[in-house]
């Protein structure tokens, strides 16, 4: 673990969020050094503890309730349980807010107002509070009250419209991306907005309310493809594994596996034709522009390239591409990712001590912010058990052991 100072050291975050998008945002702040206190429901915990298909196995019969969804989005947090529907629970949260810099929640619009835990109520207690609300559709508008999950926004925001096998081919149609990408990027937008709000507060002393919506993120994720439509008024087609910029860019068959090629510039394409021993393809009128290689002549050109590449092994083909200066990468199944030399070099498999796991540790995915030279992201805590830090955190805000025991008996914590 790095001993360098952490960028958000001294910042306290109250994380009242559940499932995935907002917890990812809170975790990023924790990775950067913030003290993140995760607030969960007594006896039940974060709904995300039950998502996914794999769970961290506990030792000595302990049930960790740490699914893949929970484990990947809740490291560097301390967990407490609070029943915020009860006055005693509301009192705990208000005491926490007095000490906090940030509160993150993803309840339905207006839900926390019923308990006096909305921004307008809490900023009276702490005017410097940054209150971030993460919802499916935002705080206002005709859909604001509706629930929303990642797949819905991949469909509604246009992402699925450009993902999937091209029309006219077997299996054609829109396709959801495997990971919960809208949730994941929404989490990053959440962290980014909060860090901007902290900068604003450092200059002005003012807290603020942040309205983050998965819908907004999903539309913005269309990026240059959506911008193509806004400029031209023509919707780009689905391209399957094809690149969305220059071409040829696609998966190639090899004798023993697959390689992804991106020869997206005119020079890369010229080098490819020479490497293939077919330099005439560089001036072939079917393929003599980037547009033709990426669109009208794409399928025909890909067939020609595959007829050449499928006689070559993955290792040999990658060596040829590397020697020629043509960007390409081996296709990896998930187990192969962790055997990749560069993945190992970057330390992306972060084995982290875990006091309650049967193995004594849990393998996590390292933060992509871990290579900052002065204030890198670090992993200091494994994901917590439900309410693991009740005594510790409640003691910090003035509750003695007798009162904590009473609150536990009343199922407030």
C-alpha positions, 0 to 999 in steps of 0.5 A: 500500500502506498504511504503517499498522502491521499487526495481526499484525506479528511473528507467524510462521505455518508453513503446512503446508496444501494446496488451499483451506480452510486456505490461506485461513485462513493467507492472512487472517493474512498479510493482517493482517501475519503472516509466513506461511511456506508449506511445500510438497512439493519439485518438486510443491508444494501440490495446489491449484496444479493446481486450477481452470481458469486459471493465471497466465502466467509470463514467459520460459518460467517455469511459475508453477504458480499456478492460480486456486485457488492464486492466490486463497488464497496471497498474502502468503506465502513458499514453501519446499519440505521433504520432511518424511518425511526426518529432515533435513526434520523437522529443518528444520521443528522449527527453524522451529517454534522461531521460530513462533507458529502452525502450520496443517496439514490432513493426515489425522488422525494423519498428522504424528504418524508424523514427530514433527510432531504437536502433542504433539511440537512443543509440547515444543519450543515450549510457546507454539505454537498448532497448528491442524489443519483436517480434513473431519470433525474429530479424533475420531468415526466419520468422523474418518479420512475425506477430505472436500471442499467439495461433500461437506459442502454435501451432508452439512451441509444446505446443498444441502437449501435451495439449488436450484429449488423442488419442482414446478418444472422442474429442481427439486432440490438444488443445490451453490453455485458457489464452494467456500463451505464451504472458504472459510468454514472458512478464515475460521473457522480465522483467527478461532480462531487470533486468539482463541488468540493473545489467550488466549496473550497473557493466559496465555502458553499455546499450544493445539491447535485442531481445525477441521472442514469438517463443523462449518462446513457445519452452522453455515452453515445459520444461520437456516434451520437454526435454523428447523428446530430451532425448528419441526421442519419443514424449510423448502423450497428457494426457488430465488432467493427470499429466506429471510426476508421477501418478496417477495425474488427476481430480477425480469425487466426489458426488458434484464436482471435485478434482485434485489429485497428488499422484505422488510418490510411498509413496503417491500412497501407502497411497492412496491405504490404504485410498481407502481400497484397499492396494493390488493395491500398488503391483498390477503388472498393477500399481506397477511403476510410469511409469505404473501408469502415462502411460500404466495403467493410464486410468484403475487406474483412473477408479478404483479411480473414482469408489471410489471417486464419492461416497464422497463429495469434502469437505470430500475427501479433508479432507481425503487427507489432513489427509493422506498427499496426495496432492489434490485441489478442482476444482474451477470455476472462481467465486470460486477462489476468495472465496478460503480461501488461495487466500483471505489470500494472498490478490490476489484480489487487489481492486485499486482506479480508478478515472475514473471508475464508481465504483471508483475502479477496481479489479486487480490481485495482483502481485505474487512478492508482498511478497518480504520482503524488496522491494515488488511489489505494485500497485500504479496506476490504468491503465490509460486513453489514454493520461491521463498524456500528460501534466504531462510527457511533462512538465517534459521534458521541454514542456510548456502549450502553446507548449503542446496545439499546439501539441494537435491541430496538433494531434501530441499528 
